[in-house]
Amino acid sequence: QVLLKESGGGSVQAGDSLSISCRDSGRTFASFAMGWFRQAPGKEPKEGEFVAIIDWRGTRTQYSGAVEGRFTVTRDNAENILYLQMNDLEPGDTAVYYCAATVGYPALSPRSYDYWGQGTQVTVSS
């Protein structure tokens, strides 16, 4: 079973950094490719925007053009935690950030992901 829970969101100023994390309380975290997606509050996460993905070993990552060079995705399989380090934040990064897990290939489409957390709000003001 996969139970994902994000934490670390908050309100920051443009140019600030913020790290969010996603903990899996199950026992199979290392078997899943993981992704970070973002969406406006109240909207369906599976229709959200791709942010970053990472394979099950943590050796392959991919980022959206909007965040590449500013965000870094990592994972700690021993602790069952996925991280997203966000630097030089912009007002356009404001969204609810979701982590998601898939048993398949780390795809860019959120619809390819089987398990989702509840989301954490990140607000960036100018």
DAZI-V537112 format. One record per pair of residues at least 4 apart in sequence whose ideal C-beta (glycine too) atoms are under 7 Angstrom apart, sorted by the first residue. I is the first residue (numbers start at 0). J is the second residue. If there is no record, write none. Layout:
BEGIN
i={I:I}
j={J:J}
END
This chain:
BEGIN
i={0:1:1:1:1:1:1:2:2:2:3:3:3:3:3:3:3:4:4:4:4:5:5:5:5:5:5:5:5:5:5:6:6:6:7:7:7:7:7:8:8:8:8:8:9:9:10:10:11:11:11:11:12:13:13:13:13:13:13:14:14:15:16:16:16:17:17:17:18:18:18:18:19:19:19:19:20:20:20:21:21:21:21:22:22:23:23:27:28:28:29:29:30:30:31:31:31:31:32:32:32:32:32:32:32:33:33:33:33:33:33:33:34:34:34:34:34:35:35:35:35:35:35:36:36:36:36:36:36:36:36:37:37:37:37:37:37:38:38:38:38:38:38:38:39:40:40:42:44:44:44:44:45:45:47:47:48:49:49:49:50:50:50:51:51:51:51:51:51:51:52:52:52:52:53:53:53:53:53:53:54:54:54:57:57:60:62:62:62:63:66:69:69:69:70:70:70:71:72:72:73:74:74:74:75:81:83:85:88:88:89:90:90:90:92:92:93:93:93:94:95:95:95:96:96:96:97:97:97:98:99:99:99:99:100:100:100:101:101:101:101:101:102:103:106}
j={25:23:25:27:31:100:114:23:24:25:21:23:98:100:114:115:116:21:22:116:117:19:20:21:96:97:98:116:117:118:119:19:20:119:17:18:19:20:119:19:96:119:120:121:17:121:122:124:15:17:88:123:124:88:89:90:123:124:125:87:88:88:85:86:88:85:88:121:82:83:84:85:83:96:119:121:80:81:82:80:81:98:116:79:80:28:79:31:76:79:55:76:55:102:55:100:101:102:52:53:54:55:101:104:105:52:53:74:81:98:99:100:51:52:99:105:112:50:51:72:83:96:98:44:47:48:49:50:97:99:109:47:48:50:94:95:96:42:44:47:48:94:95:97:94:95:120:46:97:109:115:118:109:110:97:109:63:63:107:109:63:66:70:60:61:62:66:70:72:83:60:61:105:107:57:59:60:72:74:105:58:59:105:73:74:72:66:67:70:67:70:85:86:87:83:84:85:84:82:83:82:80:81:82:80:98:96:92:92:123:123:123:124:125:121:123:121:122:123:121:118:119:120:118:119:121:115:116:118:116:109:112:114:115:112:113:114:105:106:111:112:113:113:111:111}
END
